[in-house]
Amino acid sequence: MRAFIWLFYVLLILLGVTFAALNAGAVQLNLYVTTLSIPIAVLITTMFGIGLLLGFVLSLLRYWRLKMELIKIKNQLKISAKEIKNLRDIPLKDQH
């Protein structure tokens, strides 16, 4: 299985290198203040990386929010379980 993973990574790297070689042409990027001339492969790779990083950060924020909600629910469960235990320990009074 590891061999397939390594093969996949090697093919992915080769694909990236050939993509960069085929798209070596420069692109003018206007940033309002200045203009940059960079290869299109670098621009696409940079934008992909920024998107990947942004997606990771947003997923991490959602994970932390759900983790905090889980902690809150577990605390409520402990309180409820303790209350049920206390109610079961109270002796029943005769109704007569």
Rosetta constraint file for C-alpha pairs under 8 A:
AtomPair CA 1 CA 5 HARMONIC 6.53 0.50
AtomPair CA 2 CA 6 HARMONIC 6.17 0.50
AtomPair CA 3 CA 7 HARMONIC 6.02 0.50
AtomPair CA 4 CA 8 HARMONIC 6.01 0.50
AtomPair CA 5 CA 9 HARMONIC 6.27 0.50
AtomPair CA 6 CA 10 HARMONIC 6.15 0.50
AtomPair CA 7 CA 11 HARMONIC 6.10 0.50
AtomPair CA 8 CA 12 HARMONIC 6.05 0.50
AtomPair CA 9 CA 13 HARMONIC 6.13 0.50
AtomPair CA 10 CA 14 HARMONIC 6.14 0.50
AtomPair CA 11 CA 15 HARMONIC 6.00 0.50
AtomPair CA 12 CA 16 HARMONIC 6.18 0.50
AtomPair CA 13 CA 17 HARMONIC 6.16 0.50
AtomPair CA 14 CA 18 HARMONIC 6.11 0.50
AtomPair CA 15 CA 19 HARMONIC 5.98 0.50
AtomPair CA 16 CA 20 HARMONIC 6.13 0.50
AtomPair CA 17 CA 21 HARMONIC 6.17 0.50
AtomPair CA 18 CA 22 HARMONIC 6.05 0.50
AtomPair CA 19 CA 23 HARMONIC 6.11 0.50
AtomPair CA 19 CA 41 HARMONIC 7.14 0.50
AtomPair CA 20 CA 24 HARMONIC 5.94 0.50
AtomPair CA 20 CA 41 HARMONIC 5.04 0.50
AtomPair CA 20 CA 42 HARMONIC 7.70 0.50
AtomPair CA 23 CA 39 HARMONIC 7.31 0.50
AtomPair CA 23 CA 40 HARMONIC 6.10 0.50
AtomPair CA 23 CA 41 HARMONIC 5.80 0.50
AtomPair CA 24 CA 39 HARMONIC 5.56 0.50
AtomPair CA 24 CA 40 HARMONIC 6.55 0.50
AtomPair CA 24 CA 41 HARMONIC 6.64 0.50
AtomPair CA 25 CA 39 HARMONIC 5.44 0.50
AtomPair CA 25 CA 40 HARMONIC 6.26 0.50
AtomPair CA 26 CA 37 HARMONIC 5.92 0.50
AtomPair CA 26 CA 38 HARMONIC 5.08 0.50
AtomPair CA 26 CA 39 HARMONIC 4.10 0.50
AtomPair CA 26 CA 40 HARMONIC 5.88 0.50
AtomPair CA 27 CA 36 HARMONIC 7.99 0.50
AtomPair CA 27 CA 37 HARMONIC 5.46 0.50
AtomPair CA 27 CA 38 HARMONIC 5.49 0.50
AtomPair CA 27 CA 39 HARMONIC 5.85 0.50
AtomPair CA 27 CA 40 HARMONIC 5.80 0.50
AtomPair CA 28 CA 35 HARMONIC 6.60 0.50
AtomPair CA 28 CA 36 HARMONIC 5.70 0.50
AtomPair CA 28 CA 37 HARMONIC 4.62 0.50
AtomPair CA 28 CA 38 HARMONIC 6.74 0.50
AtomPair CA 29 CA 35 HARMONIC 5.55 0.50
AtomPair CA 29 CA 36 HARMONIC 5.01 0.50
AtomPair CA 29 CA 37 HARMONIC 6.15 0.50
AtomPair CA 29 CA 38 HARMONIC 7.41 0.50
AtomPair CA 30 CA 34 HARMONIC 6.27 0.50
AtomPair CA 30 CA 35 HARMONIC 4.46 0.50
AtomPair CA 30 CA 36 HARMONIC 6.45 0.50
AtomPair CA 31 CA 35 HARMONIC 5.81 0.50
AtomPair CA 31 CA 36 HARMONIC 7.64 0.50
AtomPair CA 38 CA 42 HARMONIC 6.85 0.50
AtomPair CA 38 CA 43 HARMONIC 6.87 0.50
AtomPair CA 39 CA 43 HARMONIC 6.48 0.50
AtomPair CA 40 CA 44 HARMONIC 6.11 0.50
AtomPair CA 41 CA 45 HARMONIC 6.01 0.50
AtomPair CA 42 CA 46 HARMONIC 5.95 0.50
AtomPair CA 43 CA 47 HARMONIC 6.15 0.50
AtomPair CA 44 CA 48 HARMONIC 6.03 0.50
AtomPair CA 45 CA 49 HARMONIC 6.10 0.50
AtomPair CA 46 CA 50 HARMONIC 6.16 0.50
AtomPair CA 47 CA 51 HARMONIC 6.11 0.50
AtomPair CA 48 CA 52 HARMONIC 6.08 0.50
AtomPair CA 49 CA 53 HARMONIC 6.09 0.50
AtomPair CA 50 CA 54 HARMONIC 6.05 0.50
AtomPair CA 51 CA 55 HARMONIC 6.02 0.50
AtomPair CA 52 CA 56 HARMONIC 6.15 0.50
AtomPair CA 53 CA 57 HARMONIC 6.21 0.50
AtomPair CA 54 CA 58 HARMONIC 6.19 0.50
AtomPair CA 55 CA 59 HARMONIC 6.06 0.50
AtomPair CA 56 CA 60 HARMONIC 6.04 0.50
AtomPair CA 57 CA 61 HARMONIC 6.21 0.50
AtomPair CA 58 CA 62 HARMONIC 6.32 0.50
AtomPair CA 59 CA 63 HARMONIC 6.09 0.50
AtomPair CA 60 CA 64 HARMONIC 6.17 0.50
AtomPair CA 61 CA 65 HARMONIC 6.22 0.50
AtomPair CA 62 CA 66 HARMONIC 6.20 0.50
AtomPair CA 63 CA 67 HARMONIC 6.02 0.50
AtomPair CA 64 CA 68 HARMONIC 6.16 0.50
AtomPair CA 65 CA 69 HARMONIC 6.29 0.50
AtomPair CA 66 CA 70 HARMONIC 6.12 0.50
AtomPair CA 67 CA 71 HARMONIC 6.31 0.50
AtomPair CA 68 CA 72 HARMONIC 6.24 0.50
AtomPair CA 69 CA 73 HARMONIC 6.17 0.50
AtomPair CA 70 CA 74 HARMONIC 6.09 0.50
AtomPair CA 71 CA 75 HARMONIC 6.24 0.50
AtomPair CA 72 CA 76 HARMONIC 6.33 0.50
AtomPair CA 73 CA 77 HARMONIC 6.14 0.50
AtomPair CA 74 CA 78 HARMONIC 6.25 0.50
AtomPair CA 75 CA 79 HARMONIC 6.31 0.50
AtomPair CA 76 CA 80 HARMONIC 6.13 0.50
AtomPair CA 77 CA 81 HARMONIC 6.01 0.50
AtomPair CA 78 CA 82 HARMONIC 6.09 0.50
AtomPair CA 79 CA 83 HARMONIC 6.15 0.50
AtomPair CA 80 CA 84 HARMONIC 6.17 0.50
AtomPair CA 81 CA 85 HARMONIC 6.17 0.50
AtomPair CA 82 CA 86 HARMONIC 6.19 0.50
AtomPair CA 83 CA 87 HARMONIC 6.17 0.50
AtomPair CA 84 CA 88 HARMONIC 6.19 0.50
AtomPair CA 85 CA 89 HARMONIC 6.28 0.50
AtomPair CA 86 CA 90 HARMONIC 6.51 0.50
